Amino acid sequence: MLEVSTVNVNGLRAAAGKGYGPWLAGCAADVVCLQEVRALPEQLPEAVRAPDGWHARWAPSAVKGRAGVAVLTRRAPDAVRVGFGVEEFDAAGRYLEVDLPGVTVASLYLPSGEVGTERQAEKERFMAAFLPYLAALRTRAAAAGREVLVCGDWNIAHQEADLKNWKANRKNSGFLPEERAWLSRVFDPADGGYADVVRQQYPEQAGPYSWWSYRGRAFDNDSGWRIDLLAATPGLAARCVKAHVERAASHGERWTDHAPVTAVFGD
């Protein structure tokens, strides 16, 4: 069995003061992927930087206070790689992958974008470079008899079922037609070749959402987005036996504006 959790922590130092520590201590996963860490490893308390029972690998952003991803594993990884070979993004704290027996697990924080700004242009450049890398990674893994799981905040809601207010967001970054088409390519067997393991478990359900704005009553009304995805190569996807979103019981119990998403894979 392999259990993997992913969560955008929205600033790990802040999350550590709100409940991240107890959550991690009670986490049953074999691998935890974190996004939007923001802090450098040396800025984190020892218990957060090197939690008991975990091997933590970090990929901070060269820009202070931005992005940052991490992968925590129960056993030491066989190899660790930061970035995906594109100079603009390799020091941006956007991508980190580790090799474990039979599987490569990656933590991804895709740029959020904003229509009509450089942030959207950056997102588009990232997407254009990342899809060929994903396809090549899948091919290399298959040749070596390995699987791949790319977890994280993809900052795109794929289908109408993946966000509550989809009609109002058709012209907003995160639900643009071209972004959704790109994600369709990731999940196209003839192109990217990955599978959305959570949607695979909930084929007819709206959501389950994994991000809710702090503004208004978005959380209380479950007016969310499903943007935290686990994308698996076909062999691993076929082994997924369950997946769920760990939605907090109340607004006040949230320690991030996202929720952890967990998938369990059988032998």
C-alpha positions as protocol buffer text, in pm:
chain_id: "A"
residue {
  index: 1
  type: MET
  ca { x: 0 y: 0 z: 0 }
}
residue {
  index: 2
  type: LEU
  ca { x: 106 y: 359 z: -66 }
}
residue {
  index: 3
  type: GLU
  ca { x: -71 y: 657 z: 90 }
}
residue {
  index: 4
  type: VAL
  ca { x: 9 y: 1009 z: -33 }
}
residue {
  index: 5
  type: SER
  ca { x: -123 y: 1343 z: 91 }
}
residue {
  index: 6
  type: THR
  ca { x: -80 y: 1684 z: -70 }
}
residue {
  index: 7
  type: VAL
  ca { x: -162 y: 2028 z: 69 }
}
residue {
  index: 8
  type: ASN
  ca { x: -94 y: 2392 z: -11 }
}
residue {
  index: 9
  type: VAL
  ca { x: -1 y: 2526 z: 334 }
}
residue {
  index: 10
  type: ASN
  ca { x: -36 y: 2897 z: 242 }
}
residue {
  index: 11
  type: GLY
  ca { x: 283 y: 2983 z: 431 }
}
residue {
  index: 12
  type: LEU
  ca { x: 430 y: 2706 z: 644 }
}
residue {
  index: 13
  type: ARG
  ca { x: 533 y: 2927 z: 935 }
}
residue {
  index: 14
  type: ALA
  ca { x: 177 y: 3055 z: 965 }
}
residue {
  index: 15
  type: ALA
  ca { x: 31 y: 2707 z: 920 }
}
residue {
  index: 16
  type: ALA
  ca { x: 262 y: 2571 z: 1191 }
}
residue {
  index: 17
  type: GLY
  ca { x: 101 y: 2811 z: 1436 }
}
residue {
  index: 18
  type: LYS
  ca { x: -251 y: 2711 z: 1338 }
}
residue {
  index: 19
  type: GLY
  ca { x: -252 y: 2332 z: 1338 }
}
residue {
  index: 20
  type: TYR
  ca { x: -14 y: 2194 z: 1077 }
}
residue {
  index: 21
  type: GLY
  ca { x: 199 y: 2021 z: 1341 }
}
residue {
  index: 22
  type: PRO
  ca { x: -84 y: 1817 z: 1496 }
}
residue {
  index: 23
  type: TRP
  ca { x: -214 y: 1735 z: 1149 }
}
residue {
  index: 24
  type: LEU
  ca { x: 124 y: 1600 z: 1039 }
}
residue {
  index: 25
  type: ALA
  ca { x: 167 y: 1409 z: 1364 }
}
residue {
  index: 26
  type: GLY
  ca { x: -163 y: 1233 z: 1302 }
}
residue {
  index: 27
  type: CYS
  ca { x: -106 y: 1182 z: 930 }
}
residue {
  index: 28
  type: ALA
  ca { x: -98 y: 819 z: 817 }
}
residue {
  index: 29
  type: ALA
  ca { x: 55 y: 894 z: 476 }
}
residue {
  index: 30
  type: ASP
  ca { x: 383 y: 751 z: 350 }
}
residue {
  index: 31
  type: VAL
  ca { x: 449 y: 1070 z: 152 }
}
residue {
  index: 32
  type: VAL
  ca { x: 335 y: 1429 z: 209 }
}
residue {
  index: 33
  type: CYS
  ca { x: 374 y: 1696 z: -59 }
}
residue {
  index: 34
  type: LEU
  ca { x: 363 y: 2063 z: 45 }
}
residue {
  index: 35
  type: GLN
  ca { x: 319 y: 2375 z: -166 }
}
residue {
  index: 36
  type: GLU
  ca { x: 345 y: 2749 z: -104 }
}
residue {
  index: 37
  type: VAL
  ca { x: 588 y: 2693 z: 183 }
}
residue {
  index: 38
  type: ARG
  ca { x: 725 y: 3048 z: 132 }
}
residue {
  index: 39
  type: ALA
  ca { x: 993 y: 3017 z: 402 }
}
residue {
  index: 40
  type: LEU
  ca { x: 1350 y: 2902 z: 356 }
}
residue {
  index: 41
  type: PRO
  ca { x: 1423 y: 2579 z: 546 }
}
residue {
  index: 42
  type: GLU
  ca { x: 1653 y: 2765 z: 787 }
}
residue {
  index: 43
  type: GLN
  ca { x: 1367 y: 3001 z: 874 }
}
residue {
  index: 44
  type: LEU
  ca { x: 1151 y: 2716 z: 998 }
}
residue {
  index: 45
  type: PRO
  ca { x: 1146 y: 2584 z: 1355 }
}
residue {
  index: 46
  type: GLU
  ca { x: 1342 y: 2261 z: 1396 }
}
residue {
  index: 47
  type: ALA
  ca { x: 1027 y: 2056 z: 1454 }
}
residue {
  index: 48
  type: VAL
  ca { x: 886 y: 2181 z: 1123 }
}
residue {
  index: 49
  type: ARG
  ca { x: 1209 y: 2167 z: 924 }
}
residue {
  index: 50
  type: ALA
  ca { x: 1297 y: 1812 z: 1039 }
}
residue {
  index: 51
  type: PRO
  ca { x: 979 y: 1653 z: 1181 }
}
residue {
  index: 52
  type: ASP
  ca { x: 1018 y: 1327 z: 1369 }
}
residue {
  index: 53
  type: GLY
  ca { x: 966 y: 1022 z: 1153 }
}
residue {
  index: 54
  type: TRP
  ca { x: 1008 y: 1205 z: 823 }
}
residue {
  index: 55
  type: HIS
  ca { x: 1278 y: 1275 z: 568 }
}
residue {
  index: 56
  type: ALA
  ca { x: 1208 y: 1629 z: 444 }
}
residue {
  index: 57
  type: ARG
  ca { x: 1333 y: 1762 z: 111 }
}
residue {
  index: 58
  type: TRP
  ca { x: 1286 y: 2131 z: 26 }
}
residue {
  index: 59
  type: ALA
  ca { x: 1283 y: 2341 z: -292 }
}
residue {
  index: 60
  type: PRO
  ca { x: 1249 y: 2706 z: -184 }
}
residue {
  index: 61
  type: SER
  ca { x: 1204 y: 2996 z: -423 }
}
residue {
  index: 62
  type: ALA
  ca { x: 1494 y: 3226 z: -500 }
}
residue {
  index: 63
  type: VAL
  ca { x: 1245 y: 3510 z: -452 }
}
residue {
  index: 64
  type: LYS
  ca { x: 1197 y: 3569 z: -81 }
}
residue {
  index: 65
  type: GLY
  ca { x: 853 y: 3488 z: 57 }
}
residue {
  index: 66
  type: ARG
  ca { x: 717 y: 3326 z: -258 }
}
residue {
  index: 67
  type: ALA
  ca { x: 621 y: 2975 z: -364 }
}
residue {
  index: 68
  type: GLY
  ca { x: 835 y: 2691 z: -229 }
}
residue {
  index: 69
  type: VAL
  ca { x: 756 y: 2319 z: -233 }
}
residue {
  index: 70
  type: ALA
  ca { x: 859 y: 2020 z: -24 }
}
residue {
  index: 71
  type: VAL
  ca { x: 825 y: 1643 z: -11 }
}
residue {
  index: 72
  type: LEU
  ca { x: 824 y: 1452 z: 318 }
}
residue {
  index: 73
  type: THR
  ca { x: 879 y: 1076 z: 306 }
}
residue {
  index: 74
  type: ARG
  ca { x: 882 y: 804 z: 572 }
}
residue {
  index: 75
  type: ARG
  ca { x: 1190 y: 643 z: 418 }
}
residue {
  index: 76
  type: ALA
  ca { x: 1486 y: 826 z: 271 }
}
residue {
  index: 77
  type: PRO
  ca { x: 1439 y: 887 z: -103 }
}
residue {
  index: 78
  type: ASP
  ca { x: 1673 y: 719 z: -346 }
}
residue {
  index: 79
  type: ALA
  ca { x: 1710 y: 1042 z: -547 }
}
residue {
  index: 80
  type: VAL
  ca { x: 1590 y: 1403 z: -532 }
}
residue {
  index: 81
  type: ARG
  ca { x: 1553 y: 1646 z: -823 }
}
residue {
  index: 82
  type: VAL
  ca { x: 1460 y: 2014 z: -810 }
}
residue {
  index: 83
  type: GLY
  ca { x: 1295 y: 2174 z: -1111 }
}
residue {
  index: 84
  type: PHE
  ca { x: 1234 y: 2024 z: -1453 }
}
residue {
  index: 85
  type: GLY
  ca { x: 1522 y: 2158 z: -1657 }
}
residue {
  index: 86
  type: VAL
  ca { x: 1385 y: 2503 z: -1747 }
}
residue {
  index: 87
  type: GLU
  ca { x: 1607 y: 2782 z: -1617 }
}
residue {
  index: 88
  type: GLU
  ca { x: 1324 y: 3028 z: -1551 }
}
residue {
  index: 89
  type: PHE
  ca { x: 1153 y: 2791 z: -1310 }
}
residue {
  index: 90
  type: ASP
  ca { x: 1422 y: 2567 z: -1164 }
}
residue {
  index: 91
  type: ALA
  ca { x: 1492 y: 2807 z: -875 }
}
residue {
  index: 92
  type: ALA
  ca { x: 1132 y: 2927 z: -846 }
}
residue {
  index: 93
  type: GLY
  ca { x: 1018 y: 2680 z: -580 }
}
residue {
  index: 94
  type: ARG
  ca { x: 762 y: 2526 z: -816 }
}
residue {
  index: 95
  type: TYR
  ca { x: 864 y: 2162 z: -860 }
}
residue {
  index: 96
  type: LEU
  ca { x: 1044 y: 1891 z: -664 }
}
residue {
  index: 97
  type: GLU
  ca { x: 1046 y: 1517 z: -725 }
}
residue {
  index: 98
  type: VAL
  ca { x: 1181 y: 1222 z: -528 }
}
residue {
  index: 99
  type: ASP
  ca { x: 1239 y: 861 z: -623 }
}
residue {
  index: 100
  type: LEU
  ca { x: 1108 y: 587 z: -397 }
}
residue {
  index: 101
  type: PRO
  ca { x: 1101 y: 214 z: -476 }
}
residue {
  index: 102
  type: GLY
  ca { x: 896 y: 175 z: -793 }
}
residue {
  index: 103
  type: VAL
  ca { x: 754 y: 528 z: -796 }
}
residue {
  index: 104
  type: THR
  ca { x: 854 y: 891 z: -846 }
}
residue {
  index: 105
  type: VAL
  ca { x: 648 y: 1137 z: -640 }
}
residue {
  index: 106
  type: ALA
  ca { x: 653 y: 1510 z: -719 }
}
residue {
  index: 107
  type: SER
  ca { x: 525 y: 1823 z: -548 }
}
residue {
  index: 108
  type: LEU
  ca { x: 400 y: 2089 z: -790 }
}
residue {
  index: 109
  type: TYR
  ca { x: 296 y: 2451 z: -736 }
}
residue {
  index: 110
  type: LEU
  ca { x: 182 y: 2577 z: -1074 }
}
residue {
  index: 111
  type: PRO
  ca { x: 171 y: 2959 z: -1102 }
}
residue {
  index: 112
  type: SER
  ca { x: -169 y: 3106 z: -1019 }
}
residue {
  index: 113
  type: GLY
  ca { x: -184 y: 3369 z: -1291 }
}
residue {
  index: 114
  type: GLU
  ca { x: -402 y: 3677 z: -1337 }
}
residue {
  index: 115
  type: VAL
  ca { x: -561 y: 3762 z: -1671 }
}
residue {
  index: 116
  type: GLY
  ca { x: -392 y: 4047 z: -1856 }
}
residue {
  index: 117
  type: THR
  ca { x: -79 y: 4052 z: -1639 }
}
residue {
  index: 118
  type: GLU
  ca { x: 275 y: 3914 z: -1645 }
}
residue {
  index: 119
  type: ARG
  ca { x: 163 y: 3658 z: -1389 }
}
residue {
  index: 120
  type: GLN
  ca { x: -61 y: 3499 z: -1652 }
}
residue {
  index: 121
  type: ALA
  ca { x: 218 y: 3508 z: -1907 }
}
residue {
  index: 122
  type: GLU
  ca { x: 443 y: 3332 z: -1655 }
}
residue {
  index: 123
  type: LYS
  ca { x: 176 y: 3068 z: -1600 }
}
residue {
  index: 124
  type: GLU
  ca { x: 144 y: 3011 z: -1973 }
}
residue {
  index: 125
  type: ARG
  ca { x: 522 y: 2974 z: -2012 }
}
residue {
  index: 126
  type: PHE
  ca { x: 527 y: 2724 z: -1726 }
}
residue {
  index: 127
  type: MET
  ca { x: 245 y: 2520 z: -1877 }
}
residue {
  index: 128
  type: ALA
  ca { x: 407 y: 2517 z: -2221 }
}
residue {
  index: 129
  type: ALA
  ca { x: 733 y: 2383 z: -2077 }
}
residue {
  index: 130
  type: PHE
  ca { x: 587 y: 2149 z: -1819 }
}
residue {
  index: 131
  type: LEU
  ca { x: 361 y: 1933 z: -2036 }
}
residue {
  index: 132
  type: PRO
  ca { x: 647 y: 1797 z: -2253 }
}
residue {
  index: 133
  type: TYR
  ca { x: 840 y: 1727 z: -1934 }
}
residue {
  index: 134
  type: LEU
  ca { x: 547 y: 1534 z: -1787 }
}
residue {
  index: 135
  type: ALA
  ca { x: 514 y: 1324 z: -2101 }
}
residue {
  index: 136
  type: ALA
  ca { x: 888 y: 1252 z: -2108 }
}
residue {
  index: 137
  type: LEU
  ca { x: 888 y: 1164 z: -1738 }
}
residue {
  index: 138
  type: ARG
  ca { x: 606 y: 916 z: -1794 }
}
residue {
  index: 139
  type: THR
  ca { x: 794 y: 759 z: -2085 }
}
residue {
  index: 140
  type: ARG
  ca { x: 1120 y: 728 z: -1889 }
}
residue {
  index: 141
  type: ALA
  ca { x: 940 y: 581 z: -1592 }
}
residue {
  index: 142
  type: ALA
  ca { x: 757 y: 324 z: -1804 }
}
residue {
  index: 143
  type: ALA
  ca { x: 1085 y: 215 z: -1963 }
}
residue {
  index: 144
  type: ALA
  ca { x: 1227 y: 159 z: -1614 }
}
residue {
  index: 145
  type: GLY
  ca { x: 917 y: -19 z: -1485 }
}
residue {
  index: 146
  type: ARG
  ca { x: 828 y: 270 z: -1257 }
}
residue {
  index: 147
  type: GLU
  ca { x: 517 y: 481 z: -1193 }
}
residue {
  index: 148
  type: VAL
  ca { x: 482 y: 859 z: -1142 }
}
residue {
  index: 149
  type: LEU
  ca { x: 256 y: 1064 z: -915 }
}
residue {
  index: 150
  type: VAL
  ca { x: 254 y: 1444 z: -950 }
}
residue {
  index: 151
  type: CYS
  ca { x: 75 y: 1606 z: -655 }
}
residue {
  index: 152
  type: GLY
  ca { x: 0 y: 1963 z: -575 }
}
residue {
  index: 153
  type: ASP
  ca { x: -174 y: 2289 z: -644 }
}
residue {
  index: 154
  type: TRP
  ca { x: -229 y: 2293 z: -1021 }
}
residue {
  index: 155
  type: ASN
  ca { x: -422 y: 2623 z: -1000 }
}
residue {
  index: 156
  type: ILE
  ca { x: -665 y: 2508 z: -1269 }
}
residue {
  index: 157
  type: ALA
  ca { x: -1018 y: 2372 z: -1224 }
}
residue {
  index: 158
  type: HIS
  ca { x: -1056 y: 2124 z: -1506 }
}
residue {
  index: 159
  type: GLN
  ca { x: -1431 y: 2088 z: -1550 }
}
residue {
  index: 160
  type: GLU
  ca { x: -1749 y: 2264 z: -1441 }
}
residue {
  index: 161
  type: ALA
  ca { x: -1781 y: 2006 z: -1163 }
}
residue {
  index: 162
  type: ASP
  ca { x: -1451 y: 2131 z: -1021 }
}
residue {
  index: 163
  type: LEU
  ca { x: -1571 y: 2469 z: -894 }
}
residue {
  index: 164
  type: LYS
  ca { x: -1896 y: 2591 z: -746 }
}
residue {
  index: 165
  type: ASN
  ca { x: -1933 y: 2921 z: -932 }
}
residue {
  index: 166
  type: TRP
  ca { x: -1803 y: 2812 z: -1270 }
}
residue {
  index: 167
  type: LYS
  ca { x: -2027 y: 3044 z: -1473 }
}
residue {
  index: 168
  type: ALA
  ca { x: -1886 y: 3355 z: -1302 }
}
residue {
  index: 169
  type: ASN
  ca { x: -1526 y: 3238 z: -1350 }
}
residue {
  index: 170
  type: ARG
  ca { x: -1517 y: 3158 z: -1721 }
}
residue {
  index: 171
  type: LYS
  ca { x: -1296 y: 3461 z: -1791 }
}
residue {
  index: 172
  type: ASN
  ca { x: -1079 y: 3429 z: -1479 }
}
residue {
  index: 173
  type: SER
  ca { x: -742 y: 3262 z: -1445 }
}
residue {
  index: 174
  type: GLY
  ca { x: -786 y: 2911 z: -1317 }
}
residue {
  index: 175
  type: PHE
  ca { x: -1087 y: 2837 z: -1538 }
}
residue {
  index: 176
  type: LEU
  ca { x: -989 y: 2984 z: -1874 }
}
residue {
  index: 177
  type: PRO
  ca { x: -1071 y: 2765 z: -2176 }
}
residue {
  index: 178
  type: GLU
  ca { x: -705 y: 2743 z: -2275 }
}
residue {
  index: 179
  type: GLU
  ca { x: -601 y: 2638 z: -1923 }
}
residue {
  index: 180
  type: ARG
  ca { x: -869 y: 2371 z: -1909 }
}
residue {
  index: 181
  type: ALA
  ca { x: -767 y: 2247 z: -2254 }
}
residue {
  index: 182
  type: TRP
  ca { x: -408 y: 2220 z: -2134 }
}
residue {
  index: 183
  type: LEU
  ca { x: -516 y: 2010 z: -1836 }
}
residue {
  index: 184
  type: SER
  ca { x: -719 y: 1792 z: -2071 }
}
residue {
  index: 185
  type: ARG
  ca { x: -396 y: 1727 z: -2257 }
}
residue {
  index: 186
  type: VAL
  ca { x: -226 y: 1624 z: -1930 }
}
residue {
  index: 187
  type: PHE
  ca { x: -505 y: 1368 z: -1881 }
}
residue {
  index: 188
  type: ASP
  ca { x: -520 y: 1257 z: -2245 }
}
residue {
  index: 189
  type: PRO
  ca { x: -381 y: 901 z: -2279 }
}
residue {
  index: 190
  type: ALA
  ca { x: -234 y: 997 z: -2616 }
}
residue {
  index: 191
  type: ASP
  ca { x: -64 y: 1312 z: -2488 }
}
residue {
  index: 192
  type: GLY
  ca { x: 38 y: 1367 z: -2124 }
}
residue {
  index: 193
  type: GLY
  ca { x: -88 y: 1023 z: -2033 }
}
residue {
  index: 194
  type: TYR
  ca { x: -178 y: 1085 z: -1668 }
}
residue {
  index: 195
  type: ALA
  ca { x: -500 y: 1021 z: -1477 }
}
residue {
  index: 196
  type: ASP
  ca { x: -680 y: 1243 z: -1224 }
}
residue {
  index: 197
  type: VAL
  ca { x: -707 y: 992 z: -940 }
}
residue {
  index: 198
  type: VAL
  ca { x: -952 y: 1193 z: -727 }
}
residue {
  index: 199
  type: ARG
  ca { x: -1194 y: 1248 z: -1014 }
}
residue {
  index: 200
  type: GLN
  ca { x: -1154 y: 880 z: -1094 }
}
residue {
  index: 201
  type: GLN
  ca { x: -1294 y: 806 z: -747 }
}
residue {
  index: 202
  type: TYR
  ca { x: -1576 y: 1065 z: -773 }
}
residue {
  index: 203
  type: PRO
  ca { x: -1681 y: 1055 z: -1140 }
}
residue {
  index: 204
  type: GLU
  ca { x: -2026 y: 1210 z: -1097 }
}
residue {
  index: 205
  type: GLN
  ca { x: -1979 y: 1439 z: -797 }
}
residue {
  index: 206
  type: ALA
  ca { x: -1934 y: 1815 z: -790 }
}
residue {
  index: 207
  type: GLY
  ca { x: -1602 y: 1866 z: -616 }
}
residue {
  index: 208
  type: PRO
  ca { x: -1484 y: 1750 z: -374 }
}
residue {
  index: 209
  type: TYR
  ca { x: -1340 y: 2102 z: -344 }
}
residue {
  index: 210
  type: SER
  ca { x: -996 y: 2161 z: -195 }
}
residue {
  index: 211
  type: TRP
  ca { x: -966 y: 2543 z: -185 }
}
residue {
  index: 212
  type: TRP
  ca { x: -1200 y: 2810 z: -51 }
}
residue {
  index: 213
  type: SER
  ca { x: -1138 y: 3183 z: -41 }
}
residue {
  index: 214
  type: TYR
  ca { x: -1103 y: 3340 z: 302 }
}
residue {
  index: 215
  type: ARG
  ca { x: -1335 y: 3614 z: 179 }
}
residue {
  index: 216
  type: GLY
  ca { x: -1703 y: 3608 z: 263 }
}
residue {
  index: 217
  type: ARG
  ca { x: -1861 y: 3275 z: 354 }
}
residue {
  index: 218
  type: ALA
  ca { x: -1703 y: 3069 z: 79 }
}
residue {
  index: 219
  type: PHE
  ca { x: -1604 y: 2787 z: 314 }
}
residue {
  index: 220
  type: ASP
  ca { x: -1933 y: 2779 z: 501 }
}
residue {
  index: 221
  type: ASN
  ca { x: -2122 y: 2767 z: 170 }
}
residue {
  index: 222
  type: ASP
  ca { x: -1877 y: 2516 z: 22 }
}
residue {
  index: 223
  type: SER
  ca { x: -1819 y: 2760 z: -263 }
}
residue {
  index: 224
  type: GLY
  ca { x: -1482 y: 2613 z: -353 }
}
residue {
  index: 225
  type: TRP
  ca { x: -1249 y: 2499 z: -626 }
}
residue {
  index: 226
  type: ARG
  ca { x: -1092 y: 2158 z: -686 }
}
residue {
  index: 227
  type: ILE
  ca { x: -742 y: 2259 z: -788 }
}
residue {
  index: 228
  type: ASP
  ca { x: -528 y: 2033 z: -567 }
}
residue {
  index: 229
  type: LEU
  ca { x: -478 y: 1729 z: -785 }
}
residue {
  index: 230
  type: LEU
  ca { x: -293 y: 1398 z: -785 }
}
residue {
  index: 231
  type: ALA
  ca { x: -198 y: 1302 z: -1139 }
}
residue {
  index: 232
  type: ALA
  ca { x: -80 y: 943 z: -1176 }
}
residue {
  index: 233
  type: THR
  ca { x: 55 y: 730 z: -1456 }
}
residue {
  index: 234
  type: PRO
  ca { x: -199 y: 467 z: -1567 }
}
residue {
  index: 235
  type: GLY
  ca { x: -59 y: 170 z: -1378 }
}
residue {
  index: 236
  type: LEU
  ca { x: -57 y: 356 z: -1049 }
}
residue {
  index: 237
  type: ALA
  ca { x: -396 y: 518 z: -1114 }
}
residue {
  index: 238
  type: ALA
  ca { x: -548 y: 173 z: -1161 }
}
residue {
  index: 239
  type: ARG
  ca { x: -427 y: 83 z: -812 }
}
residue {
  index: 240
  type: CYS
  ca { x: -601 y: 377 z: -641 }
}
residue {
  index: 241
  type: VAL
  ca { x: -849 y: 229 z: -393 }
}
residue {
  index: 242
  type: LYS
  ca { x: -970 y: 549 z: -228 }
}
residue {
  index: 243
  type: ALA
  ca { x: -918 y: 925 z: -220 }
}
residue {
  index: 244
  type: HIS
  ca { x: -1060 y: 1204 z: -9 }
}
residue {
  index: 245
  type: VAL
  ca { x: -1034 y: 1571 z: 82 }
}
residue {
  index: 246
  type: GLU
  ca { x: -974 y: 1645 z: 450 }
}
residue {
  index: 247
  type: ARG
  ca { x: -1215 y: 1936 z: 478 }
}
residue {
  index: 248
  type: ALA
  ca { x: -1198 y: 2107 z: 819 }
}
residue {
  index: 249
  type: ALA
  ca { x: -1503 y: 2072 z: 1042 }
}
residue {
  index: 250
  type: SER
  ca { x: -1543 y: 2450 z: 1064 }
}
residue {
  index: 251
  type: HIS
  ca { x: -1400 y: 2773 z: 929 }
}
residue {
  index: 252
  type: GLY
  ca { x: -1222 y: 2838 z: 1257 }
}
residue {
  index: 253
  type: GLU
  ca { x: -1041 y: 2504 z: 1250 }
}
residue {
  index: 254
  type: ARG
  ca { x: -870 y: 2569 z: 917 }
}
residue {
  index: 255
  type: TRP
  ca { x: -492 y: 2605 z: 919 }
}
residue {
  index: 256
  type: THR
  ca { x: -472 y: 2689 z: 546 }
}
residue {
  index: 257
  type: ASP
  ca { x: -715 y: 2807 z: 281 }
}
residue {
  index: 258
  type: HIS
  ca { x: -669 y: 2470 z: 109 }
}
residue {
  index: 259
  type: ALA
  ca { x: -740 y: 2123 z: 246 }
}
residue {
  index: 260
  type: PRO
  ca { x: -517 y: 1817 z: 238 }
}
residue {
  index: 261
  type: VAL
  ca { x: -603 y: 1572 z: -40 }
}
residue {
  index: 262
  type: THR
  ca { x: -511 y: 1208 z: 16 }
}
residue {
  index: 263
  type: ALA
  ca { x: -505 y: 902 z: -207 }
}
residue {
  index: 264
  type: VAL
  ca { x: -436 y: 539 z: -119 }
}
residue {
  index: 265
  type: PHE
  ca { x: -292 y: 293 z: -370 }
}
residue {
  index: 266
  type: GLY
  ca { x: -299 y: -84 z: -335 }
}
residue {
  index: 267
  type: ASP
  ca { x: -32 y: -333 z: -433 }
}
